[in-house]
Each structure stands twice: as C-alpha cells, then as structure tokens.
Amino acid sequence: MIRENIEKVEKRISQACREAGRSREEVTLIAVSKTKPVSMLKEAYDWGCRDFGENKVQELTEKYEVLPKDIRWHMIGHLQRNKVKYIVGKVFLIHSVDSLRLAEEISKESVKKKVTTQILIEVNAAGEQSKFGIRDTEEVIRLVEQAGSLPGIAVRGLMTVAPYVESGEENRQYFQALKQLSVDIMRKNIDNVNMDVLSMGMTGDYEVAVSEGAGYVRVGTGIFGERDYGSPAGEK
Ligand SMILES: *Cc1c(COP(=O)(O)O)cnc(C)c1O
C-alpha cells in the first residue's frame, strides 16, 4: 500500500512541476513518518525514500538508531531547547526554528559537536493562534539576521504549516506570501543566510505548494495513511 501511495504522490508532484515549468529535482518529498512504526518507514526506504520527517525528538532518535544511516532526518515539529542536544549531529535539517533562544541553543550544541546544523525559520503564514511559528514579518527578518550571525548554524530558508483546509487552493495565498518573504529577505543579502529553501505543502495542499515554489513538501497521510494518536506507538 505504501509503495502505491508514494507512486501516486510522486506522479502528482511530477505533474505539478511540469505545469509550473519546474524540474522534478527542485522538489524533495519528505515522508512524514511520525507515529508510524519502523516497518512502514522501511517500506518507504526500500521504495527509494531517503528523506523522513518526524516531530518528536525521542521518536526521531529511536528511529535514527535502527534505520540506515543514509537517511536524511528532518525535524519538523516544535522543538524544546533542552532536547536540542539529542538531535544535533543526527538531523539533516531543522524546519521549526521560531525563536532566537532556540537558534542559540542549536548553535551552542553544533559548535560543541563541531558540525554545522541547517535550519529553517518557521513562519505562521496564516497567523493562526493554534500554530507555532512567527507571525510578524519584521520579527522573521530579525531572527534570520540574528540566527545568521551565530556559529554552527546555516540558515537555509523558511517553513510554514498552512491551515487545514478542504481545498489546497485556499492555501495558495500563504505559499505565495512565504515565497515573497523569502525573496524580500534574499534581497537584503544578509551574511551567512541563504533563502533558497521553502518547506511548505502537506497531504492536502502539496501540489499547490509545488506550483508556488516549494523545495520540500512534507507528506504524511498521503503516504502512510491516517495517523492513530490513540495507539501505544502514537504520540500527541
Ligand atoms: C504531520 C505534519 C505533516 C504531514 O501532514 P499530513 O497532512 O499527514 O501530510 C507535515 N508537516 C508538519 C509540520 C507536520 O507536523
């Protein structure tokens, strides 16, 4: 079932790329495997997936230990400062940096481990109360500047979690806004800051996100099926 699902998602990403005049290589599909057992990740891995997204530190590190080392792990969930030390050196990209204090902690831990950690700044593009991420544009720019000056960190771009909607089209405005913000920041030529990565689009809206310039789409349900948060393996 997972293979068929990935193939379906792949086909739709390719189609969206074609329609937008983009090359398929510009978009990386992250298989969002939170709450799912290792056996399912293995199936996706065997199909060819190498990018996996998790939103809990403990779950990410547990899966990291038992799965092949050529996997690129993406931390996509809210990250507490006291847990940063467990994932620096293991994660390929942290998508969810939304405060200077968190960026400082990632920097400190990265310097200690002599690695450079790639990060994205999480933007709350729709301004939803229930969501993490920075709402105020000026504040986003300030954090990008401040994070860019920290050692051990490479700011690569922006990430957003769009609202849950019936039709992905409803979120096009937020993807456009994120893209525009990244262009505005790029124009500032801030030292040590790249804005070439946009992480946006989930199961309900990834094709729209691709058409608006997403570099990473994060698809969970569309690959692994509905999540059961009530099961022992599940987490809230
Ligand atoms: C769970 C999650 C996803 C995947 O959501 P689906 O709708 O299942 O594709 C993507 N991004 C983030 C940040 C998530 O927490």
The ligand as an SDF file (V2000), in Angstrom:
LIG
                    3D

 15 15  0  0  0  0  0  0  0  0999 V2000
    2.2320   15.9360   10.4900 C   0  0  0  0  0  0  0  0  0  0  0  0
    2.9160   17.0000    9.7320 C   0  0  0  0  0  0  0  0  0  0  0  0
    2.9540   16.9770    8.3250 C   0  0  0  0  0  0  0  0  0  0  0  0
    2.2630   15.9300    7.4800 C   0  0  0  0  0  0  0  0  0  0  0  0
    0.8820   16.1200    7.4970 O   0  0  0  0  0  0  0  0  0  0  0  0
   -0.0780   15.2960    6.5230 P   0  0  0  0  0  0  0  0  0  0  0  0
   -1.2910   16.1300    6.4210 O   0  0  0  0  0  0  0  0  0  0  0  0
   -0.3150   13.9780    7.1870 O   0  0  0  0  0  0  0  0  0  0  0  0
    0.6200   15.1370    5.2310 O   0  0  0  0  0  0  0  0  0  0  0  0
    3.6590   17.9900    7.6870 C   0  0  0  0  0  0  0  0  0  0  0  0
    4.2860   18.9730    8.3740 N   0  0  0  0  0  0  0  0  0  0  0  0
    4.2640   19.0210    9.7140 C   0  0  0  0  0  0  0  0  0  0  0  0
    4.9730   20.1240   10.4080 C   0  0  0  0  0  0  0  0  0  0  0  0
    3.5870   18.0470   10.4390 C   0  0  0  0  0  0  0  0  0  0  0  0
    3.5630   18.1130   11.7770 O   0  0  0  0  0  0  0  0  0  0  0  0
  1  2  1  0
  2  3  1  0
  2 14  2  0
  3  4  1  0
  3 10  2  0
  4  5  1  0
  5  6  1  0
  6  7  2  0
  6  8  1  0
  6  9  1  0
 10 11  1  0
 11 12  2  0
 12 13  1  0
 12 14  1  0
 14 15  1  0
M  END
$$$$
